[in-house]
Amino acid sequence: MKLTSRAGGGNWPPSSFRRDLLPIPSKYYKGQGLKLSGGGEWKNALCPLHHDTRPSLLVHLVSGAFRCMACQKHGGDVLSFHMQRYGLKFREAAKQLGAWGTRT
């Protein structure tokens, strides 16, 4: 396998992030135990990122984007949510979600 250089020097590792392997947002959020309510692609839930007593978290079931109207935490996909919820760095969160694969 040939390694290619990237900006800033160094070589790409043989293993890397694979966005296409991220879980489907609707399944991921339900699997996280969120009780989703509301109509359309944006759903409401109690925010697990802080002590929440009223649904303040909005999640988009297609893109995985989320925003909490109370604690202001937000992100564009389930990977970002997973990182923030569990205090993980990018690579570890990607591995836990099965999105860290081998380049071919």
N, C-alpha and C positions, 0 to 999 in steps of 0.2 A: 504494500500500500504506500502510495506517495503522499507525504505530508506537504501541505502548501503553507507558505508564509502568510501572515495576516499583518494588518497595519500595526505598527509599533514593534515589529519583530516577533520572533518565536514561531512555533509551528502549531497548527491546529491539532488538537488531540484526536486520536482515532475514535473516541467516543464523544458524543455531543448532544445538545438539546434537540429534540424532535417535537415541534409544536403539534404536528399531526397526531402524536400519540397522547396528547392531553385528554383527560376524560371529557365526555359530553357534559356541558355545564348543568343541564337539568338533572342528570343522574348524579353528578358530583355533589351539588348542593343538597339534594335529598339524602344522599349517602352520608352527608355531614350532620344529619339530624335536624336540619332546618325545616320548620313547618312553614311552607310557602303558601301565601294567600294573595288574592287579587287577580284581576283579569289581564290578559295580554301577555307580552313577552317579559315585562318587568313585574317581579313579584316582591312582596314584603315579607319580612321575617324578623324575629328577634335577633339582634346582633350578638354573635358569640365573641366579638372582639372587645367587648366591655360589658359591664353589668347592665343589662337592658330589661326594662319592664314593659315597654310598649314596642311593637314592631317599628324599628327605625332603619333597618337595613333593606336596601333595594338591590335585587340581583336580576341581571338580564340572562334569561335562559338560553339564548342563542350564542351570544358572544362570551358570556361568563363575567362580564363587567359587574362591578358592585360599588355601592356607595352607602355609607352609614350617615344618616342625617344628624345623628347625635354626636358620635365621636369623630366624625369627618374622615375616617379611614376610607380609602377607595383604591380601586385598581381596575385593570382592563381585562383580566381573565382569571380562571380558577387557580393558575399557578401563583399569581400575586396574592390571592385570598389565602391560599395554603401557606405561603411564606409568612404572611402577617399573623394568621391564626396560631401557627405553631412556632413562630420565631425562628424560621429556617432561612438559610442562605439559598440562593438560586439553585445551585447544583443539587443540594440535598432534597429540596422540595421537588425538583424535576424527577429525581430518582424515585422518591416516594410515590409520585403520581404515574410512574412508568413511562415518562417522557424523556428519558436519557438513554439514547441508543447508540449503536455503532454505525459510523458512517460507512457507506458502501461505495 
